[in-house]
Amino acid sequence: MSNIHKMLESTSANQDLLIDLNEKDAEIVSGGSERFTIRNETTVRIPYAVDGKQTTRPYGDSVWTTGRGGTIDFDYDYGLSGVQSRKYNLADGRTYAFRYDTRTSYSQDIDLFDIT
């Protein structure tokens, strides 16, 4: 097989990979960013991280801009020792709020709700 033929096959394979990218990956590749707001509507300090970066404002509103996908990771049960991790992929332009999760029987469960 000639070098030109190998190069054409490689180029075709790379184009197929680009076609398969989902919207999130395409945004990251193109250098796009997402912006969203996170509020804490509970009475407790909720440490959390967005795309691996720990918040410096676990009590009030935080506006985040990220080009890495917008994944939030937080401890949903502040009453237990250790971390009970929950992760969500946040959407651009949305506002989210930490609230007590009344869908569970445990009063110290929290969850993140889209309030946009």
N, C-alpha and C positions, 0 to 999 in steps of 0.2 A: 504494500500500500504506500503510495507516495505521501510526502509530507504535506502537500497541498490538500490531498484527500482527507488526511487525518485532521488538518486544521479546519476544513469545512465541516466534518462530523462534530468536532468539538464546538464550533460556533453554533451549529444546529442544536446540540444538546444544551448549550447555555441559553439559547433563545427559548427552548422548551421550559427550562427552569424559571425564567422570568415570567413566562405566561402563567405558570402555576402559583405565583405569589398571591397571597390573599391581600385584602385591602390594608390590613394593619402592617404587614411586611412591606408593602409598596410605599406606605407613608414613611416608614423608618428609613428605607433605602433612599428615598428621594429627599430626606432631610427635613421632612415635615414635623410639626410638633402638635401636641395636644395641650389644651388648657382646661382646667376644671377647678371647682371650688369644693372644699371639704369643710363641713361644719361639725362641731361637737355639741349636740343638744342634750347631753347627759350632764350629770353633776360630778362625773369622775374624769380623771386624767386618762386619756386613751393614747398610748404611744402607738405609732404606726409608721410604716415606711411606704414610699412610692418609688417604684423601680429601684429598690434597695437603699434609697436615701431616707434616713430617719427624720421625722418631723421635729421641728424645734418649737412647734406651737400645739401641744396636745390638748389644749383647752378651747381655743377660739377658732375662728375661721382661718383657713389657709387657702391661698390660691396657688395652684401648681401649674407649671409649664414644663412639659417633658417631651423629648423626642425618642423615648425608649419604650413606648407602648402604654404606659399608664397603669401598671399593675400595683394595686394597694394590698398590703399585708398587715393585718392587725390581730390583736388578741381579743376574741369575742366573748371571753368569760373572765372578767377582771376579778371575780371573787375566788377563783382557784389559783393556787400557786403554780408557777410555770406558765408557759404560753400555749394557748389553744388557738392555733393560727387559722385564719380564714383569709382567702385571697379572692380579689375581683379584678377584672379588667375594666377600667374606667373609660368612659366615652368623652370625646372632645365636646367642650361647650356645656357640659352638664354640671349641676350642683348636687352634691351628696351630703347626707347628714347621718352622723352616728346617733342612734336612738336606742332606748331600751327595747328589746325584742319581746313584745307581748305575745308572740306566737308560741313561746316556750313556757314551761311551768317554773323555770328558774328565774328569779327576779333580777339576777345580776348578768344575764345574757344581754349582749348588745349586737346590733347589726348595722350595716351601712345601707341606707335607703336613698334611691334617686328621687330628689324632691323638685326637679326642674319642671 
